[in-house]
Amino acid sequence: MDVNFRTLDLNLLRVFDEVMAERNLTRAARNLSITQPAVSNALRRLREVLGDELVRRSGAGVEPTPRALALWPTVRDALRQLQHTLAPGEFDAGTADTTFLLAMADATAAELIPGLVQIAEKEAPAISLRVLPLTTRDPRRMLELEEVDMAVGYFPAVIASLAARGQSGVGVPFETQRLYLGQYVCVMRRGHPLASAPLTLDDYCAARHLLVSFSGRPYGFIDQTLGALGRERRIVVTVNQFFTAGRVVANSDLLTVLPRHFVTVTGIDDQLVLRDLPFDQPPVHVDAIWHRRAQHGHSHEWLRNALLRSAAAAFAGSVLGQKVPG
């Protein structure tokens, strides 16, 4: 169906965006400071323009149609860009009371959040930081739904996908920035039977292992590397936190794999022994990723800069601040 954009009332799109965000007409009306009948009328007019039902009643709210789900990201991005252009607003770090939501694993937070708090205490004492657990290697949906402002972690598949889309000329709705490079090592307790000699591939594969898995799946990138070598290991425990992994292996004969830099902040590094992995494993790059609609917000710009400075202080000498190709 052809849409005459010249006669389209952009206020209808604002109503559509709010309804999609809330999935409830009453809450959408409250947020827009209009009546619920006005919201219903706006949706009716937009249905006529687009030739689609857009939302259907579902329980106490509404459920979007496939067309509405496809349209919403584009409409929301366009509205945000227009808002930033016409009324960008200022971010005065000294007086701002913004709340920032960050998703990252405990190992990453242990390295970056102390420095970020120090920066905030000096520059933006009224802001709040909320760190949510990172439970996925692909945080794009969290960012699209605005559950967090930024995710920080090891996202190799996501970075590769964004780079491929960018090189093919397809629009990429996310931005990324490299914060630091890390290395994973094998960790075991002091006194472990394998701690007294160099670690061999045979001994490594024959041992019992603990895996840090955000998803709970007993398979990770180390297992991918082993699979390429025609080898495998036996994973008997999975946990979703690096701190927990360190505690468990310090009191058992299990092996685990942890970021080398993280071991020193566990508080129990004197109980642990580190060994290089007995196979080649590329360095781990830790990246910040955010949705492009936040790119030009002054508060988000301050957050990105502060996080980069925190990483630079924690990892002096590492390659920092590189924009990831894409």
Disulfide bonds with the S-S distance in Angstrom:
none
